[in-house]
Amino acid sequence: MIFILRLPFYNNFFGGNINKIMRYNEIMTEETLPSTARELVQRYGGRALPFGKLPKLAKLAIRTRAAEHLDPDEKATRIDPNMLFGYVEIPMDALKHAILAAIKRDDPEAPFNDFDEYHQWYTSHDDTPNHTEVWPIELDMVDDNHIIDDGSHRLHSYVKNGLKMVPAIYHLD
């Protein structure tokens, strides 16, 4: 049975994400959950946006990532406000499922039975900061054995903090 709430109050209360959350809950089975970054983008409404229209923290994440790859003698490059980037918000549970599926594809003998075991192992190294701002993660759209290209520490911080929807950016083909 499928229930869809279309009440403006609830949609505003949940930050405009109630339809995404409801759609996710309607189809949450092991067989139908996305298990690659491409499937996550497709399922949760990834869209191409010009750089100038991205959320503030998405723009900051892209600028920061670009600066990491500059020659130290180069000046900061300006990003064309019309350059297109992919943007999507993904339910945390779907992202956890996809990450664990990618780990198992890459290494069928990986010692994790569920994402919580993986998360506990990842954070046991004591190098995962507590992020107070929600920057997007960067999805890996090339390698199906990886979900996150940049932002794994952020993601694990968000897991600890109980974030329900994770913003993500990605390169367009």
MDAnalysis code that builds the backbone (N, CA, C; Angstrom):
import MDAnalysis as mda
import numpy as np

u = mda.Universe.empty(519, n_residues=173, atom_resindex=np.repeat(np.arange(173), 3), trajectory=True)
u.add_TopologyAttr("name", ["N", "CA", "C"] * 173)
u.add_TopologyAttr("resid", np.arange(1, 174))
u.add_TopologyAttr("resname", ["MET", "ILE", "PHE", "ILE", "LEU", "ARG", "LEU", "PRO", "PHE", "TYR", "ASN", "ASN", "PHE", "PHE", "GLY", "GLY", "ASN", "ILE", "ASN", "LYS", "ILE", "MET", "ARG", "TYR", "ASN", "GLU", "ILE", "MET", "THR", "GLU", "GLU", "THR", "LEU", "PRO", "SER", "THR", "ALA", "ARG", "GLU", "LEU", "VAL", "GLN", "ARG", "TYR", "GLY", "GLY", "ARG", "ALA", "LEU", "PRO", "PHE", "GLY", "LYS", "LEU", "PRO", "LYS", "LEU", "ALA", "LYS", "LEU", "ALA", "ILE", "ARG", "THR", "ARG", "ALA", "ALA", "GLU", "HIS", "LEU", "ASP", "PRO", "ASP", "GLU", "LYS", "ALA", "THR", "ARG", "ILE", "ASP", "PRO", "ASN", "MET", "LEU", "PHE", "GLY", "TYR", "VAL", "GLU", "ILE", "PRO", "MET", "ASP", "ALA", "LEU", "LYS", "HIS", "ALA", "ILE", "LEU", "ALA", "ALA", "ILE", "LYS", "ARG", "ASP", "ASP", "PRO", "GLU", "ALA", "PRO", "PHE", "ASN", "ASP", "PHE", "ASP", "GLU", "TYR", "HIS", "GLN", "TRP", "TYR", "THR", "SER", "HIS", "ASP", "ASP", "THR", "PRO", "ASN", "HIS", "THR", "GLU", "VAL", "TRP", "PRO", "ILE", "GLU", "LEU", "ASP", "MET", "VAL", "ASP", "ASP", "ASN", "HIS", "ILE", "ILE", "ASP", "ASP", "GLY", "SER", "HIS", "ARG", "LEU", "HIS", "SER", "TYR", "VAL", "LYS", "ASN", "GLY", "LEU", "LYS", "MET", "VAL", "PRO", "ALA", "ILE", "TYR", "HIS", "LEU", "ASP"])
u.atoms.positions = np.array([
    [0.840, -1.174, 0.000],
    [0.000, 0.000, 0.000],
    [0.885, 1.236, 0.000],
    [0.601, 2.214, -0.838],
    [1.400, 3.429, -0.942],
    [0.592, 4.611, -0.440],
    [1.214, 5.367, 0.463],
    [0.607, 6.591, 0.965],
    [1.488, 7.754, 0.556],
    [0.915, 8.761, -0.040],
    [1.675, 9.943, -0.413],
    [1.005, 11.153, 0.215],
    [1.782, 11.849, 1.049],
    [1.287, 13.076, 1.669],
    [1.564, 14.239, 0.730],
    [0.590, 15.014, 0.474],
    [0.775, 16.189, -0.360],
    [0.276, 17.426, 0.388],
    [0.559, 17.463, 1.668],
    [0.117, 18.587, 2.484],
    [1.239, 19.615, 2.582],
    [0.987, 20.857, 2.199],
    [2.033, 21.875, 2.209],
    [2.719, 22.013, 3.560],
    [1.969, 21.882, 4.667],
    [2.576, 22.023, 5.984],
    [3.683, 21.004, 6.175],
    [3.404, 19.737, 5.864],
    [4.404, 18.694, 6.067],
    [5.599, 18.891, 5.140],
    [5.341, 19.275, 3.915],
    [6.434, 19.485, 2.980],
    [7.343, 20.612, 3.471],
    [6.756, 21.701, 3.972],
    [7.568, 22.790, 4.506],
    [8.277, 22.368, 5.785],
    [7.597, 21.615, 6.643],
    [8.174, 21.173, 7.901],
    [9.422, 20.333, 7.660],
    [9.404, 19.497, 6.629],
    [10.535, 18.633, 6.333],
    [11.485, 19.274, 5.324],
    [11.487, 20.581, 5.222],
    [12.421, 21.282, 4.351],
    [12.206, 21.002, 2.880],
    [10.972, 20.703, 2.483],
    [10.691, 20.457, 1.075],
    [11.059, 19.058, 0.611],
    [11.500, 18.198, 1.529],
    [11.981, 16.873, 1.140],
    [11.007, 15.748, 1.441],
    [9.789, 16.061, 1.863],
    [8.862, 15.000, 2.246],
    [8.561, 14.061, 1.085],
    [8.422, 14.588, -0.141],
    [8.132, 13.704, -1.267],
    [9.286, 12.755, -1.543],
    [10.549, 13.242, -1.417],
    [11.706, 12.364, -1.592],
    [11.736, 11.301, -0.500],
    [11.472, 11.714, 0.742],
    [11.504, 10.765, 1.851],
    [10.399, 9.731, 1.681],
    [9.201, 10.180, 1.332],
    [8.095, 9.243, 1.143],
    [8.390, 8.288, -0.009],
    [8.901, 8.819, -1.120],
    [9.195, 7.971, -2.272],
    [10.243, 6.932, -1.883],
    [11.240, 7.335, -1.100],
    [12.276, 6.411, -0.655],
    [11.677, 5.301, 0.211],
    [10.824, 5.660, 1.149],
    [10.238, 4.668, 2.036],
    [9.310, 3.701, 1.307],
    [8.687, 4.155, 0.243],
    [7.773, 3.303, -0.507],
    [8.491, 2.140, -1.188],
    [9.733, 2.324, -1.559],
    [10.427, 1.349, -2.387],
    [11.641, 0.747, -1.700],
    [11.713, 0.865, -0.390],
    [12.900, 0.439, 0.328],
    [12.943, -1.078, 0.499],
    [13.481, -1.739, -0.501],
    [13.752, -3.163, -0.399],
    [15.164, -3.396, -0.879],
    [15.780, -4.461, -0.430],
    [17.169, -4.774, -0.777],
    [17.370, -4.848, -2.293],
    [16.397, -5.383, -2.999],
    [16.534, -5.583, -4.441],
    [16.391, -4.290, -5.242],
    [15.651, -3.330, -4.727],
    [15.378, -2.135, -5.522],
    [16.181, -0.916, -5.110],
    [16.918, -0.992, -4.015],
    [17.708, 0.162, -3.595],
    [18.875, 0.389, -4.556],
    [19.186, 1.640, -4.867],
    [20.323, 1.928, -5.734],
    [21.629, 1.438, -5.100],
    [22.549, 0.949, -5.934],
    [23.820, 0.468, -5.389],
    [25.027, 1.099, -6.071],
    [24.813, 2.057, -6.974],
    [25.913, 2.812, -7.580],
    [25.575, 4.295, -7.501],
    [26.584, 5.119, -7.684],
    [26.350, 6.568, -7.659],
    [25.383, 6.974, -8.769],
    [25.536, 6.383, -9.946],
    [24.636, 6.714, -11.061],
    [23.182, 6.375, -10.719],
    [22.979, 5.218, -10.096],
    [21.620, 4.820, -9.713],
    [21.053, 5.759, -8.644],
    [21.889, 6.198, -7.697],
    [21.438, 7.146, -6.678],
    [20.983, 8.461, -7.323],
    [21.785, 8.950, -8.246],
    [21.450, 10.202, -8.932],
    [20.141, 10.053, -9.693],
    [19.994, 8.949, -10.396],
    [18.775, 8.720, -11.178],
    [17.556, 8.599, -10.271],
    [17.660, 7.816, -9.208],
    [16.527, 7.563, -8.321],
    [16.073, 8.801, -7.574],
    [17.028, 9.635, -7.132],
    [16.657, 10.744, -6.253],
    [16.665, 12.110, -6.934],
    [16.549, 12.101, -8.254],
    [16.293, 13.347, -8.973],
    [17.486, 14.254, -9.156],
    [18.649, 13.681, -9.411],
    [19.814, 14.508, -9.703],
    [19.526, 15.417, -10.887],
    [20.048, 16.620, -10.814],
    [19.781, 17.564, -11.894],
    [21.027, 18.393, -12.179],
    [21.112, 18.857, -13.402],
    [22.214, 19.730, -13.817],
    [21.850, 21.164, -13.469],
    [22.747, 21.824, -12.769],
    [22.532, 23.224, -12.399],
    [23.765, 24.037, -12.762],
    [23.562, 25.267, -13.212],
    [24.723, 26.131, -13.424],
    [25.369, 26.434, -12.070],
    [26.679, 26.593, -12.079],
    [27.414, 26.859, -10.840],
    [26.766, 27.982, -10.036],
    [26.354, 29.036, -10.705],
    [25.755, 30.187, -10.028],
    [24.443, 29.890, -9.325],
    [23.768, 28.795, -9.666],
    [22.471, 28.444, -9.067],
    [22.595, 27.361, -7.985],
    [23.801, 26.844, -7.769],
    [23.995, 25.821, -6.746],
    [23.861, 26.428, -5.346],
    [23.509, 25.608, -4.357],
    [23.505, 26.105, -2.977],
    [24.899, 26.622, -2.585],
    [24.925, 27.559, -1.668],
    [26.166, 28.223, -1.248],
    [27.264, 27.222, -0.872],
    [26.950, 26.240, -0.047],
    [27.971, 25.305, 0.400],
    [28.428, 24.365, -0.716],
    [27.578, 24.118, -1.705],
    [27.997, 23.318, -2.864],
    [29.028, 24.100, -3.674],
    [28.795, 25.399, -3.847],
    [29.762, 26.234, -4.559],
    [31.092, 26.278, -3.812],
    [31.026, 26.409, -2.503],
    [32.242, 26.445, -1.695],
    [33.002, 25.125, -1.788],
    [32.281, 24.009, -1.792],
    [32.923, 22.702, -1.914],
    [33.632, 22.565, -3.265],
    [32.997, 23.022, -4.323],
    [33.606, 22.938, -5.659],
    [34.841, 23.831, -5.734],
    [34.756, 25.043, -5.201],
    [35.923, 25.938, -5.207],
    [37.076, 25.353, -4.396],
    [36.763, 24.786, -3.248],
    [37.793, 24.199, -2.390],
    [38.464, 23.028, -3.083],
    [37.670, 22.173, -3.687],
    [38.216, 21.001, -4.392],
    [39.085, 21.445, -5.569],
    [38.652, 22.459, -6.295],
    [39.438, 22.978, -7.416],
    [40.766, 23.540, -6.918],
    [40.744, 24.248, -5.801],
    [41.965, 24.838, -5.249],
    [42.973, 23.763, -4.835],
    [42.499, 22.607, -4.413],
    [43.397, 21.518, -4.008],
    [44.234, 21.019, -5.178],
    [43.744, 21.219, -6.397],
    [44.424, 20.693, -7.582],
    [45.218, 21.754, -8.345],
    [45.301, 22.967, -7.789],
    [46.061, 24.025, -8.444],
    [47.544, 23.910, -8.117],
    [48.359, 24.331, -9.046],
    [49.789, 24.477, -8.801],
    [49.931, 25.595, -7.767],
    [50.799, 25.441, -6.762],
    [50.926, 26.482, -5.721],
    [51.259, 27.873, -6.263],
    [51.879, 27.936, -7.455],
    [52.226, 29.238, -8.031],
    [51.082, 29.864, -8.814],
    [50.018, 29.104, -9.086],
    [48.885, 29.624, -9.848],
    [47.950, 30.422, -8.949],
    [47.302, 31.366, -9.550],
    [46.259, 32.107, -8.832],
    [44.985, 31.272, -8.880],
    [44.092, 31.524, -7.950],
    [42.816, 30.807, -7.932],
    [42.077, 31.018, -9.249],
    [41.544, 29.952, -9.769],
    [40.795, 30.067, -11.018],
    [39.359, 30.471, -10.718],
    [38.790, 31.204, -11.635],
    [37.392, 31.620, -11.518],
    [36.536, 30.555, -12.190],
    [35.474, 30.161, -11.538],
    [34.570, 29.167, -12.108],
    [33.440, 29.898, -12.815],
    [33.245, 29.553, -14.067],
    [32.191, 30.160, -14.878],
    [30.836, 29.904, -14.207],
    [30.070, 30.957, -13.906],
    [28.783, 30.766, -13.230],
    [27.780, 29.960, -14.054],
    [28.021, 29.805, -15.356],
    [27.120, 29.022, -16.209],
    [27.580, 27.577, -16.391],
    [28.760, 27.231, -15.850],
    [29.254, 25.864, -15.957],
    [28.319, 24.926, -15.197],
    [27.941, 23.812, -15.821],
    [26.968, 22.895, -15.221],
    [27.626, 21.865, -14.309],
    [26.973, 21.632, -13.183],
    [27.363, 20.603, -12.229],
    [26.125, 19.799, -11.866],
    [26.332, 18.557, -11.461],
    [25.225, 17.750, -10.988],
    [24.999, 17.981, -9.503],
    [23.728, 18.006, -9.096],
    [23.374, 18.185, -7.687],
    [22.185, 17.290, -7.354],
    [22.261, 16.636, -6.197],
    [21.189, 15.751, -5.752],
    [21.215, 15.673, -4.221],
    [20.069, 15.418, -3.620],
    [19.990, 15.151, -2.176],
    [19.533, 13.708, -2.019],
    [20.302, 12.936, -1.255],
    [20.102, 11.488, -1.153],
    [19.749, 11.109, 0.277],
    [18.724, 10.284, 0.475],
    [18.423, 9.804, 1.828],
    [19.623, 9.027, 2.388],
    [19.960, 9.295, 3.633],
    [21.130, 8.667, 4.256],
    [21.067, 7.149, 4.168],
    [19.903, 6.554, 4.420],
    [19.816, 5.089, 4.391],
    [20.131, 4.522, 3.009],
    [19.715, 5.219, 1.965],
    [20.019, 4.758, 0.605],
    [21.509, 4.880, 0.323],
    [22.116, 5.944, 0.795],
    [23.555, 6.140, 0.610],
    [24.346, 5.065, 1.366],
    [23.927, 4.770, 2.589],
    [24.585, 3.703, 3.357],
    [24.514, 2.372, 2.618],
    [23.340, 2.061, 2.084],
    [23.164, 0.806, 1.347],
    [24.102, 0.758, 0.138],
    [24.160, 1.840, -0.618],
    [24.995, 1.877, -1.824],
    [26.474, 1.749, -1.478],
    [26.900, 2.394, -0.401],
    [28.311, 2.316, 0.003],
    [28.670, 0.890, 0.392],
    [27.829, 0.242, 1.192],
    [28.115, -1.133, 1.587],
    [28.093, -2.068, 0.379],
    [27.160, -1.853, -0.546],
    [27.106, -2.679, -1.766],
    [28.378, -2.502, -2.582],
    [28.885, -1.275, -2.681],
    [30.119, -1.022, -3.430],
    [31.315, -1.695, -2.751],
    [31.357, -1.645, -1.427],
    [32.443, -2.305, -0.692],
    [32.415, -3.801, -0.980],
    [31.232, -4.386, -0.937],
    [31.093, -5.834, -1.173],
    [31.406, -6.208, -2.621],
    [31.079, -5.341, -3.575],
    [31.440, -5.611, -4.980],
    [32.951, -5.600, -5.152],
    [33.597, -4.620, -4.512],
    [35.047, -4.460, -4.632],
    [35.789, -5.567, -3.892],
    [35.256, -5.972, -2.733],
    [35.897, -7.008, -1.919],
    [34.818, -7.870, -1.267],
    [34.429, -8.970, -1.935],
    [33.372, -9.827, -1.384],
    [33.688, -10.378, 0.011],
    [34.961, -10.379, 0.376],
    [35.368, -10.877, 1.694],
    [35.472, -9.767, 2.741],
    [35.045, -8.566, 2.413],
    [35.101, -7.458, 3.374],
    [34.390, -7.870, 4.662],
    [34.981, -7.528, 5.816],
    [34.481, -8.045, 7.091],
    [33.277, -7.319, 7.683],
    [32.504, -6.629, 6.865],
    [31.384, -5.848, 7.391],
    [30.060, -6.504, 7.012],
    [29.227, -6.777, 8.015],
    [27.896, -7.345, 7.760],
    [26.865, -6.281, 7.448],
    [27.112, -5.064, 7.928],
    [26.190, -3.957, 7.675],
    [26.964, -2.647, 7.722],
    [26.294, -1.562, 7.347],
    [26.972, -0.268, 7.298],
    [27.445, 0.157, 8.674],
    [26.698, -0.149, 9.719],
    [27.097, 0.274, 11.063],
    [28.454, -0.300, 11.452],
    [28.715, -1.551, 11.067],
    [30.040, -2.146, 11.336],
    [31.126, -1.397, 10.564],
    [30.849, -1.085, 9.300],
    [31.800, -0.332, 8.497],
    [32.033, 1.054, 9.105],
    [30.959, 1.725, 9.490],
    [31.051, 3.057, 10.091],
    [31.880, 3.012, 11.379],
    [31.643, 2.010, 12.207],
    [32.402, 1.878, 13.456],
    [33.889, 1.693, 13.155],
    [34.203, 0.847, 12.163],
    [35.598, 0.642, 11.773],
    [36.201, 1.944, 11.251],
    [35.478, 2.635, 10.370],
    [35.989, 3.863, 9.744],
    [36.288, 4.925, 10.794],
    [35.390, 5.107, 11.733],
    [35.559, 6.165, 12.732],
    [36.487, 5.759, 13.874],
    [36.876, 4.494, 13.935],
    [37.778, 4.041, 15.006],
    [39.190, 4.598, 14.848],
    [39.498, 5.176, 13.705],
    [40.830, 5.732, 13.464],
    [40.995, 7.127, 14.062],
    [39.932, 7.660, 14.646],
    [39.952, 8.959, 15.341],
    [40.407, 10.125, 14.468],
    [40.166, 10.049, 13.162],
    [40.523, 11.183, 12.311],
    [39.299, 11.739, 11.580],
    [38.117, 11.438, 12.102],
    [36.875, 11.929, 11.495],
    [36.404, 13.146, 12.285],
    [36.548, 14.346, 11.701],
    [36.123, 15.551, 12.423],
    [34.608, 15.623, 12.555],
    [34.157, 16.458, 13.455],
    [32.720, 16.682, 13.621],
    [32.340, 17.921, 12.811],
    [31.744, 17.708, 11.660],
    [31.358, 18.825, 10.794],
    [30.040, 19.427, 11.283],
    [30.041, 20.741, 11.454],
    [28.821, 21.421, 11.895],
    [28.041, 21.986, 10.713],
    [28.714, 22.251, 9.590],
    [28.031, 22.666, 8.364],
    [27.871, 21.442, 7.469],
    [26.817, 21.425, 6.687],
    [26.553, 20.276, 5.818],
    [27.002, 20.606, 4.391],
    [28.270, 20.302, 4.129],
    [28.813, 20.428, 2.780],
    [28.409, 19.192, 1.996],
    [28.260, 19.312, 0.694],
    [27.927, 18.120, -0.095],
    [29.131, 17.189, -0.215],
    [28.834, 15.915, -0.383],
    [29.876, 14.966, -0.757],
    [29.990, 15.017, -2.273],
    [31.082, 14.499, -2.812],
    [31.226, 14.411, -4.263],
    [31.114, 12.946, -4.662],
    [30.181, 12.655, -5.549],
    [29.952, 11.282, -5.992],
    [30.940, 10.869, -7.072],
    [31.317, 9.600, -7.059],
    [32.171, 9.018, -8.098],
    [31.259, 8.427, -9.162],
    [31.179, 9.080, -10.291],
    [30.275, 8.643, -11.362],
    [30.955, 7.704, -12.354],
    [32.233, 7.373, -12.114],
    [32.996, 6.557, -13.054],
    [33.143, 5.116, -12.585],
    [33.506, 4.927, -11.327],
    [33.826, 3.600, -10.801],
    [32.676, 3.077, -9.933],
    [32.008, 2.022, -10.385],
    [30.881, 1.458, -9.629],
    [31.294, 0.846, -8.298],
    [32.591, 0.616, -8.097],
    [33.057, 0.064, -6.824],
    [33.315, 1.157, -5.794],
    [33.046, 2.392, -6.158],
    [33.172, 3.511, -5.231],
    [31.944, 4.404, -5.387],
    [31.483, 4.936, -4.284],
    [30.342, 5.845, -4.307],
    [30.822, 7.282, -4.126],
    [31.741, 7.478, -3.190],
    [32.189, 8.823, -2.841],
    [33.580, 9.079, -3.402],
    [33.700, 10.164, -4.168],
    [35.000, 10.583, -4.687],
    [35.690, 11.512, -3.691],
    [34.923, 12.316, -2.998],
    [35.456, 13.231, -1.993],
    [34.377, 13.460, -0.937],
    [34.770, 13.369, 0.333],
    [33.820, 13.661, 1.399],
    [33.496, 12.486, 2.310],
    [34.315, 11.444, 2.325],
    [34.027, 10.296, 3.195],
    [34.029, 10.685, 4.671],
    [34.987, 11.519, 5.076],
    [35.005, 11.966, 6.474],
    [33.736, 12.746, 6.805],
    [33.322, 13.617, 5.861],
    [32.085, 14.378, 6.056],
    [30.903, 13.434, 6.247],
    [30.806, 12.457, 5.353],
    [29.683, 11.524, 5.428],
    [29.636, 10.840, 6.788],
    [30.763, 10.346, 7.260],
    [30.762, 9.642, 8.546],
    [30.451, 10.586, 9.702],
    [30.817, 11.846, 9.576],
    [30.419, 12.844, 10.560],
    [28.904, 13.025, 10.530],
    [28.334, 13.065, 9.324],
    [26.886, 13.217, 9.185],
    [26.146, 12.006, 9.748],
    [26.713, 10.822, 9.581],
    [26.109, 9.613, 10.151],
    [26.065, 9.763, 11.676],
    [27.189, 10.165, 12.266],
    [27.244, 10.351, 13.723],
    [26.229, 11.372, 14.203],
    [26.023, 12.421, 13.388],
    [25.114, 13.502, 13.774],
    [23.660, 13.236, 13.411],
    [23.370, 12.102, 12.774],
    [21.991, 11.727, 12.486],
    [21.358, 12.437, 11.292],
    [22.167, 12.949, 10.359],
    [21.620, 13.616, 9.172],
    [20.782, 12.634, 8.356],
    [19.639, 13.063, 7.871],
    [18.715, 12.191, 7.124],
    [18.868, 12.305, 5.611],
    [19.193, 13.513, 5.112],
    [19.374, 13.743, 3.676],
    [20.764, 14.316, 3.443],
    [21.484, 13.736, 2.474],
    [22.864, 14.147, 2.220],
    [22.951, 14.848, 0.858],
    [23.399, 16.106, 0.835],
    [23.589, 16.769, -0.448],
    [24.819, 16.200, -1.142],
    [24.756, 16.115, -2.464],
    [25.885, 15.579, -3.226],
    [26.033, 16.336, -4.532],
    [27.275, 16.513, -4.948],
    [27.587, 17.096, -6.239],
    [28.299, 16.028, -7.066],
    [28.294, 16.198, -8.375],
    [28.969, 15.232, -9.230],
    [29.261, 15.873, -10.586],
    [30.259, 15.300, -11.264],
    [30.618, 15.773, -12.601],
    [29.619, 15.212, -13.609],
    [29.258, 16.039, -14.538],
    [28.366, 15.604, -15.609],
    [29.189, 15.035, -16.749],
    [28.620, 14.049, -17.461],
    [29.326, 13.455, -18.603],
    [29.433, 14.434, -19.732],
])
